[in-house]
């Protein structure tokens, strides 16, 4: 603050001298040139010993990395590792075509198009059962019959609630899926190939 006050005072004195020289006509001397002037000030303050407490104050020190990550680790984080998981896009080789609808799907996964049709049909069946029987608990197995379907055997559905759907049965929804198998389970575990020759 003192140095700025001194510089302002010296500038005002120089301007006063220049105006007096112009008024009185003392312009015979060569014009004044620039010169460097330094002011010595004792601003050196005593140094305090360095401490984290004075630097942080009441805050707390967060964890920071001690070592730089190598380029291999940075690339693994960015693109993945072929041993574990690759993050970049790669062509899939496990895609097959569904035999029923012709859509593509992965091996080991149900075809989403066929599964959606089954879900919609199941939803329609649930709504028909709820409309006919209500929300009361049902202790017996419910029989669902589509248009133009009737029991071939007398007393086949005796005592079972029957729900009729007002549409034809889908071609992929076989009626014998609801029937129990009549074939006896195999007694041996040996498998013999046949028709090899």
ZADO-1210 file (C-alpha; in nm, 4 decimals, padded with zeros to 6 digits):
<atoms>
<atom x="00.0000" y="00.0000" z="00.0000" code="UNK" pos="1"/>
<atom x="00.2849" y="00.2368" z="00.0822" code="UNK" pos="2"/>
<atom x="00.4614" y="00.1655" z="-00.2486" code="UNK" pos="3"/>
<atom x="00.1468" y="00.2452" z="-00.4520" code="UNK" pos="4"/>
<atom x="00.1041" y="00.5737" z="-00.2617" code="UNK" pos="5"/>
<atom x="00.4652" y="00.6714" z="-00.3314" code="UNK" pos="6"/>
<atom x="00.4318" y="00.5875" z="-00.7040" code="UNK" pos="7"/>
<atom x="00.1146" y="00.7975" z="-00.7351" code="UNK" pos="8"/>
<atom x="00.2853" y="01.0919" z="-00.5605" code="UNK" pos="9"/>
<atom x="00.5898" y="01.0725" z="-00.7890" code="UNK" pos="10"/>
<atom x="00.3684" y="01.0598" z="-01.1003" code="UNK" pos="11"/>
<atom x="00.1763" y="01.3708" z="-00.9916" code="UNK" pos="12"/>
<atom x="00.5026" y="01.5627" z="-00.9236" code="UNK" pos="13"/>
<atom x="00.6337" y="01.4713" z="-01.2714" code="UNK" pos="14"/>
<atom x="00.3137" y="01.5968" z="-01.4360" code="UNK" pos="15"/>
<atom x="00.3345" y="01.9218" z="-01.2388" code="UNK" pos="16"/>
<atom x="00.6950" y="01.9755" z="-01.3527" code="UNK" pos="17"/>
<atom x="00.5995" y="01.9145" z="-01.7172" code="UNK" pos="18"/>
<atom x="00.3128" y="02.1651" z="-01.7082" code="UNK" pos="19"/>
<atom x="00.5346" y="02.4294" z="-01.5394" code="UNK" pos="20"/>
<atom x="00.8039" y="02.3803" z="-01.8043" code="UNK" pos="21"/>
<atom x="00.5479" y="02.4269" z="-02.0809" code="UNK" pos="22"/>
<atom x="00.4025" y="02.7407" z="-01.9222" code="UNK" pos="23"/>
<atom x="00.7352" y="02.9060" z="-01.8377" code="UNK" pos="24"/>
<atom x="00.9109" y="02.7983" z="-02.1585" code="UNK" pos="25"/>
<atom x="01.1949" y="02.5883" z="-02.0175" code="UNK" pos="26"/>
<atom x="01.1967" y="02.3482" z="-02.3113" code="UNK" pos="27"/>
<atom x="01.5630" y="02.4034" z="-02.4024" code="UNK" pos="28"/>
<atom x="01.6804" y="02.0914" z="-02.2278" code="UNK" pos="29"/>
<atom x="01.6438" y="01.7525" z="-02.3943" code="UNK" pos="30"/>
<atom x="01.3179" y="01.5796" z="-02.3129" code="UNK" pos="31"/>
<atom x="01.3234" y="01.3578" z="-02.0070" code="UNK" pos="32"/>
<atom x="01.3930" y="00.9889" z="-02.0708" code="UNK" pos="33"/>
<atom x="01.2558" y="00.6850" z="-01.8988" code="UNK" pos="34"/>
<atom x="01.4592" y="00.5372" z="-01.6180" code="UNK" pos="35"/>
<atom x="01.4198" y="00.2536" z="-01.3756" code="UNK" pos="36"/>
<atom x="01.3663" y="00.3295" z="-01.0126" code="UNK" pos="37"/>
<atom x="01.3386" y="00.0660" z="-00.7430" code="UNK" pos="38"/>
<atom x="01.2040" y="00.1025" z="-00.3958" code="UNK" pos="39"/>
<atom x="01.3354" y="-00.1294" z="-00.1344" code="UNK" pos="40"/>
<atom x="01.0757" y="-00.2474" z="00.1071" code="UNK" pos="41"/>
<atom x="01.1253" y="-00.5002" z="00.3796" code="UNK" pos="42"/>
<atom x="00.8280" y="-00.7258" z="00.3188" code="UNK" pos="43"/>
<atom x="00.9940" y="-01.0458" z="00.4284" code="UNK" pos="44"/>
<atom x="00.7718" y="-01.2158" z="00.6783" code="UNK" pos="45"/>
<atom x="00.8929" y="-01.4855" z="00.9081" code="UNK" pos="46"/>
<atom x="00.8210" y="-01.8322" z="00.7669" code="UNK" pos="47"/>
<atom x="00.6016" y="-02.0638" z="00.9666" code="UNK" pos="48"/>
<atom x="00.6805" y="-02.4359" z="00.9671" code="UNK" pos="49"/>
<atom x="00.4690" y="-02.6348" z="00.7158" code="UNK" pos="50"/>
<atom x="00.1903" y="-02.8457" z="00.8618" code="UNK" pos="51"/>
<atom x="-00.1130" y="-03.0196" z="00.7164" code="UNK" pos="52"/>
<atom x="-00.3252" y="-02.8814" z="00.9952" code="UNK" pos="53"/>
<atom x="-00.2639" y="-02.5213" z="00.8870" code="UNK" pos="54"/>
<atom x="-00.3292" y="-02.6164" z="00.5213" code="UNK" pos="55"/>
<atom x="-00.6543" y="-02.8100" z="00.5724" code="UNK" pos="56"/>
<atom x="-00.7952" y="-02.6477" z="00.8828" code="UNK" pos="57"/>
<atom x="-01.1166" y="-02.8142" z="00.9971" code="UNK" pos="58"/>
<atom x="-01.1584" y="-03.0204" z="00.6744" code="UNK" pos="59"/>
<atom x="-01.0382" y="-03.3751" z="00.6309" code="UNK" pos="60"/>
<atom x="-00.7916" y="-03.5237" z="00.3848" code="UNK" pos="61"/>
<atom x="-00.9409" y="-03.7424" z="00.1113" code="UNK" pos="62"/>
<atom x="-00.7573" y="-04.0388" z="-00.0364" code="UNK" pos="63"/>
<atom x="-00.5575" y="-03.9591" z="-00.3486" code="UNK" pos="64"/>
<atom x="-00.3749" y="-04.1978" z="-00.5846" code="UNK" pos="65"/>
<atom x="-00.0136" y="-04.2625" z="-00.4927" code="UNK" pos="66"/>
<atom x="00.0928" y="-04.4103" z="-00.8273" code="UNK" pos="67"/>
<atom x="00.0007" y="-04.3418" z="-01.1855" code="UNK" pos="68"/>
<atom x="-00.2075" y="-04.6089" z="-01.3603" code="UNK" pos="69"/>
<atom x="-00.0194" y="-04.7908" z="-01.6327" code="UNK" pos="70"/>
<atom x="-00.1358" y="-04.7771" z="-01.9934" code="UNK" pos="71"/>
<atom x="-00.2373" y="-05.1467" z="-01.9763" code="UNK" pos="72"/>
<atom x="-00.4687" y="-05.0825" z="-01.6826" code="UNK" pos="73"/>
<atom x="-00.6186" y="-04.7762" z="-01.8497" code="UNK" pos="74"/>
<atom x="-00.6866" y="-04.9705" z="-02.1697" code="UNK" pos="75"/>
<atom x="-00.8391" y="-05.2598" z="-01.9709" code="UNK" pos="76"/>
<atom x="-01.0721" y="-05.0177" z="-01.7941" code="UNK" pos="77"/>
<atom x="-01.1676" y="-04.8605" z="-02.1259" code="UNK" pos="78"/>
<atom x="-01.2040" y="-05.1634" z="-02.3552" code="UNK" pos="79"/>
<atom x="-01.2147" y="-05.4637" z="-02.1199" code="UNK" pos="80"/>
<atom x="-01.0046" y="-05.7768" z="-02.1214" code="UNK" pos="81"/>
<atom x="-01.0418" y="-06.0761" z="-02.3559" code="UNK" pos="82"/>
<atom x="-00.9932" y="-06.3113" z="-02.0615" code="UNK" pos="83"/>
<atom x="-01.2900" y="-06.1670" z="-01.8726" code="UNK" pos="84"/>
<atom x="-01.5297" y="-05.9194" z="-02.0372" code="UNK" pos="85"/>
<atom x="-01.4779" y="-05.7198" z="-02.3565" code="UNK" pos="86"/>
<atom x="-01.6522" y="-05.3819" z="-02.3478" code="UNK" pos="87"/>
<atom x="-01.6135" y="-05.3067" z="-02.7172" code="UNK" pos="88"/>
<atom x="-01.8663" y="-05.4349" z="-02.9712" code="UNK" pos="89"/>
<atom x="-01.7876" y="-05.7780" z="-03.1124" code="UNK" pos="90"/>
<atom x="-01.9778" y="-05.9879" z="-03.3669" code="UNK" pos="91"/>
<atom x="-02.1970" y="-06.2575" z="-03.2114" code="UNK" pos="92"/>
<atom x="-02.1560" y="-06.6117" z="-03.3358" code="UNK" pos="93"/>
<atom x="-02.4291" y="-06.7730" z="-03.1242" code="UNK" pos="94"/>
<atom x="-02.7325" y="-06.6396" z="-03.3152" code="UNK" pos="95"/>
<atom x="-02.9779" y="-06.8834" z="-03.4707" code="UNK" pos="96"/>
<atom x="-03.3051" y="-06.8556" z="-03.6672" code="UNK" pos="97"/>
<atom x="-03.6261" y="-06.9734" z="-03.5010" code="UNK" pos="98"/>
<atom x="-03.7887" y="-07.2658" z="-03.6833" code="UNK" pos="99"/>
<atom x="-04.1401" y="-07.1517" z="-03.5939" code="UNK" pos="100"/>
<atom x="-04.1403" y="-06.7790" z="-03.6761" code="UNK" pos="101"/>
<atom x="-03.8118" y="-06.7148" z="-03.8585" code="UNK" pos="102"/>
<atom x="-03.6816" y="-06.4473" z="-03.6208" code="UNK" pos="103"/>
<atom x="-03.3237" y="-06.4429" z="-03.4939" code="UNK" pos="104"/>
<atom x="-03.2379" y="-06.5274" z="-03.1335" code="UNK" pos="105"/>
<atom x="-02.9396" y="-06.6408" z="-02.9285" code="UNK" pos="106"/>
<atom x="-02.8694" y="-07.0067" z="-02.8583" code="UNK" pos="107"/>
<atom x="-02.9981" y="-07.1132" z="-02.5183" code="UNK" pos="108"/>
<atom x="-03.2623" y="-06.8385" z="-02.5094" code="UNK" pos="109"/>
<atom x="-03.6270" y="-06.8758" z="-02.6075" code="UNK" pos="110"/>
<atom x="-03.7310" y="-06.6932" z="-02.9218" code="UNK" pos="111"/>
<atom x="-03.8696" y="-06.3590" z="-02.7971" code="UNK" pos="112"/>
<atom x="-04.1340" y="-06.3380" z="-03.0718" code="UNK" pos="113"/>
<atom x="-04.2760" y="-06.6834" z="-02.9986" code="UNK" pos="114"/>
<atom x="-04.2576" y="-06.6204" z="-02.6261" code="UNK" pos="115"/>
<atom x="-04.4507" y="-06.2950" z="-02.6666" code="UNK" pos="116"/>
<atom x="-04.7276" y="-06.4810" z="-02.8537" code="UNK" pos="117"/>
<atom x="-04.7436" y="-06.7377" z="-02.5719" code="UNK" pos="118"/>
<atom x="-04.7554" y="-06.4607" z="-02.3109" code="UNK" pos="119"/>
<atom x="-05.0422" y="-06.2876" z="-02.4928" code="UNK" pos="120"/>
<atom x="-05.2377" y="-06.6146" z="-02.5210" code="UNK" pos="121"/>
<atom x="-05.1778" y="-06.6904" z="-02.1526" code="UNK" pos="122"/>
<atom x="-05.2963" y="-06.3399" z="-02.0631" code="UNK" pos="123"/>
<atom x="-05.6164" y="-06.3930" z="-02.2632" code="UNK" pos="124"/>
<atom x="-05.6714" y="-06.7271" z="-02.0855" code="UNK" pos="125"/>
<atom x="-05.6230" y="-06.5646" z="-01.7435" code="UNK" pos="126"/>
<atom x="-05.8711" y="-06.2887" z="-01.8280" code="UNK" pos="127"/>
<atom x="-06.1290" y="-06.5464" z="-01.9447" code="UNK" pos="128"/>
<atom x="-06.0840" y="-06.7525" z="-01.6266" code="UNK" pos="129"/>
<atom x="-06.1143" y="-06.4407" z="-01.4099" code="UNK" pos="130"/>
<atom x="-06.4257" y="-06.3278" z="-01.5988" code="UNK" pos="131"/>
<atom x="-06.5952" y="-06.6675" z="-01.5581" code="UNK" pos="132"/>
<atom x="-06.4816" y="-06.7731" z="-01.2098" code="UNK" pos="133"/>
<atom x="-06.3980" y="-06.4391" z="-01.0470" code="UNK" pos="134"/>
<atom x="-06.1166" y="-06.3836" z="-00.8019" code="UNK" pos="135"/>
<atom x="-06.2159" y="-06.6628" z="-00.5630" code="UNK" pos="136"/>
<atom x="-05.9521" y="-06.9305" z="-00.5017" code="UNK" pos="137"/>
<atom x="-05.9932" y="-07.2333" z="-00.7308" code="UNK" pos="138"/>
<atom x="-05.9105" y="-07.5700" z="-00.5789" code="UNK" pos="139"/>
<atom x="-05.9674" y="-07.7792" z="-00.8907" code="UNK" pos="140"/>
<atom x="-05.7885" y="-07.7749" z="-01.2243" code="UNK" pos="141"/>
<atom x="-05.9546" y="-07.5448" z="-01.4795" code="UNK" pos="142"/>
<atom x="-06.0211" y="-07.6744" z="-01.8319" code="UNK" pos="143"/>
<atom x="-05.9872" y="-07.4224" z="-02.1143" code="UNK" pos="144"/>
<atom x="-06.1746" y="-07.5066" z="-02.4358" code="UNK" pos="145"/>
<atom x="-06.1571" y="-07.3078" z="-02.7585" code="UNK" pos="146"/>
<atom x="-06.4226" y="-07.2704" z="-03.0284" code="UNK" pos="147"/>
<atom x="-06.5644" y="-07.5972" z="-03.1714" code="UNK" pos="148"/>
<atom x="-06.3968" y="-07.8090" z="-02.9028" code="UNK" pos="149"/>
<atom x="-06.5978" y="-08.0502" z="-02.6960" code="UNK" pos="150"/>
<atom x="-06.5160" y="-08.3393" z="-02.4741" code="UNK" pos="151"/>
<atom x="-06.4806" y="-08.6645" z="-02.6655" code="UNK" pos="152"/>
<atom x="-06.5211" y="-08.8819" z="-02.3573" code="UNK" pos="153"/>
<atom x="-06.8162" y="-08.8697" z="-02.1242" code="UNK" pos="154"/>
<atom x="-06.7267" y="-08.7522" z="-01.7787" code="UNK" pos="155"/>
<atom x="-06.3786" y="-08.6445" z="-01.8893" code="UNK" pos="156"/>
<atom x="-06.4075" y="-08.3035" z="-01.7216" code="UNK" pos="157"/>
<atom x="-06.6495" y="-08.4050" z="-01.4477" code="UNK" pos="158"/>
<atom x="-06.6328" y="-08.1695" z="-01.1505" code="UNK" pos="159"/>
<atom x="-06.3793" y="-07.9404" z="-01.3186" code="UNK" pos="160"/>
<atom x="-06.4673" y="-07.5811" z="-01.4070" code="UNK" pos="161"/>
<atom x="-06.4743" y="-07.5293" z="-01.7852" code="UNK" pos="162"/>
<atom x="-06.3802" y="-07.1952" z="-01.9439" code="UNK" pos="163"/>
<atom x="-06.4553" y="-07.1435" z="-02.3112" code="UNK" pos="164"/>
<atom x="-06.2450" y="-06.9094" z="-02.5250" code="UNK" pos="165"/>
<atom x="-06.4314" y="-06.7260" z="-02.8028" code="UNK" pos="166"/>
<atom x="-06.1673" y="-06.7835" z="-03.0686" code="UNK" pos="167"/>
<atom x="-06.0080" y="-07.0808" z="-03.2460" code="UNK" pos="168"/>
<atom x="-05.7161" y="-07.2621" z="-03.0868" code="UNK" pos="169"/>
<atom x="-05.3762" y="-07.1344" z="-03.2156" code="UNK" pos="170"/>
<atom x="-05.1913" y="-07.3841" z="-03.4347" code="UNK" pos="171"/>
<atom x="-04.8848" y="-07.3848" z="-03.2092" code="UNK" pos="172"/>
<atom x="-05.0913" y="-07.4489" z="-02.8918" code="UNK" pos="173"/>
<atom x="-05.1535" y="-07.8235" z="-02.9024" code="UNK" pos="174"/>
<atom x="-05.4385" y="-07.9671" z="-02.6997" code="UNK" pos="175"/>
<atom x="-05.2394" y="-08.2656" z="-02.5767" code="UNK" pos="176"/>
<atom x="-05.0016" y="-08.0322" z="-02.3889" code="UNK" pos="177"/>
<atom x="-05.2588" y="-08.0352" z="-02.1119" code="UNK" pos="178"/>
<atom x="-05.2798" y="-08.4142" z="-02.0967" code="UNK" pos="179"/>
<atom x="-05.0577" y="-08.6385" z="-01.8912" code="UNK" pos="180"/>
<atom x="-04.8320" y="-08.8817" z="-02.0710" code="UNK" pos="181"/>
<atom x="-04.9472" y="-09.2398" z="-02.1151" code="UNK" pos="182"/>
<atom x="-04.5996" y="-09.3765" z="-02.1855" code="UNK" pos="183"/>
<atom x="-04.4230" y="-09.5522" z="-01.9022" code="UNK" pos="184"/>
<atom x="-04.0837" y="-09.4111" z="-01.8021" code="UNK" pos="185"/>
<atom x="-03.7754" y="-09.6053" z="-01.9146" code="UNK" pos="186"/>
<atom x="-03.6362" y="-09.8661" z="-01.6764" code="UNK" pos="187"/>
<atom x="-03.2796" y="-09.8701" z="-01.8129" code="UNK" pos="188"/>
<atom x="-03.0322" y="-09.5905" z="-01.8462" code="UNK" pos="189"/>
<atom x="-02.8432" y="-09.7448" z="-02.1392" code="UNK" pos="190"/>
<atom x="-02.8884" y="-09.5734" z="-02.4725" code="UNK" pos="191"/>
<atom x="-02.8478" y="-09.7918" z="-02.7802" code="UNK" pos="192"/>
<atom x="-02.8232" y="-09.6168" z="-03.1153" code="UNK" pos="193"/>
<atom x="-03.0465" y="-09.7594" z="-03.3878" code="UNK" pos="194"/>
<atom x="-03.0560" y="-09.7246" z="-03.7641" code="UNK" pos="195"/>
<atom x="-02.6814" y="-09.6692" z="-03.8045" code="UNK" pos="196"/>
<atom x="-02.6389" y="-09.9088" z="-04.0984" code="UNK" pos="197"/>
</atoms>
